[in-house]
């Protein structure tokens, strides 16, 4: 598989990533640092998207139902050289299904997640997956 995106920016304004029919604004100026995601947050968002896509994918393969998921991702930025380190995630699956094998799901995400495995090459990743009744 090959992927393609475009991005553009205007001097002293913010930038946009163009993906298929979507445009994702992100901050490159101090004016919007509290409003728009920065590149590090987009990076973590890509990691989250990979995980959530795989929950959907493996729910079919592992035959479990869920109503929603929530995911929190934290990371530490080191200074020299600037890089991300120690990604920690907490994934919650809301489901009435009692048979969800969260340890197998975690193994599958770790084995088959494209972004997960790319990041794992350069950064420590730790996380938990838990289920909770539907809300």
N, C-alpha and C positions, 0 to 999 in steps of 0.2 A: 504494500500500500504506500502511496505517496500522498502528501498533504500539501496544501498551498493556501497561503493567506497573503493579504496585502495590508499595509499600514501607511498612514500619512499623518503629517503634522504641519502646522503653520507656525512660523516664528512667533514667540511670546504667547502662543495659545496652546491648547491641549491637543492630544492626538487621538486617532481612531484606528482600530483594527477592523479590517473588512474581511469577513469570513462568510462565504456563500451569500445569503441574503441578509446577514446580520451586520450591524455596525456596533462595535464595543468601544465606547469612549473611555479614555484613561488619562490620568493626570501626568503632565510633564512640567507644570509650572507651580509655583508656590501659591498662586491664587486659588487653586482648586485642590490643594493637598488634603483638605478635610472633607471633600465632596466626592471626588472621583478616585477609583482604585489606582494605585501606583503599580509599576512593573512587578514588584515583589508580591503584591496581593494578587495580581493576575496569575503569577506563577503558582501560588497556593490554590487559586481558583481552578487552574488546570488540573492540579492534583485531585482536588475535590470532585471535579467533573468526571475524571477517570474512575474514581471510586464509586460514585453514584451510578454511572453508566454500568459498571460491573455488578452492582447490586441488582439492577433491573435485569441484566443478562442472566445472572446466576439464579435469580428467583424463578425463572422459567426452567432452567436446567435442574435445579434442586427442588423444584415443585413446591415453592412456598408463596404465600400471598402476603402482601403488606399494603397498608394504606399510605404511608409516607415514610421518609427517612429524614433525619437531620444529621449534619456533620459539622463538627468544629475542628479546625486545623490551626495549630500554632507552630511557629518556627522561630528560631533564633538566628539573627543576622550577625555574622562575625565580621570583623573589620579588615584584617590583613591576611590574605587578600579578601575583599568583600565577597561574601558567599553565604548561602543558607546552610544551617546545620540544625540537627535535632528537630525534625518534623514530628509532631505529636498530634494524633487525631483521635477523636471520639465519635464513633458512628452509632446512632440509635435508629433501630428499625421498629416502627410502630406496626404491630400485627396481633391479631387474635390467634394466629397460627402457632401452636405450641411446639411444632416439630422442626423449627429452624435450627439448623446445625451451624451456629455462629463460628465455631472453630474451623469448620470446612470452608465456609464462606470466606473467612479471613485468609486461609491458605490459597484459595482460588484467586482472590483479588491480588494477593502478593505474587502469585505465579503468572497471572495472565494480564495484569494491568500494565498497559504500555507506558503511561506517564509514571506510574508507580515504580516500575522497574528502571526507567531512565533516571529518575531521581535517586533511587536506591544505590545507583552506581557511585554517587558522589556525596551522599548525605545519609545519616542515620534516620530511620523511620521507626516509630513506635506507635502502637495504637490499640484501641479496644473497640469491640463491637458488642452491643447489647441489644436486647429486644425489650419492648415494653408494650403493654396492652394499647389498643387503638384509643385515640382521644376524640 
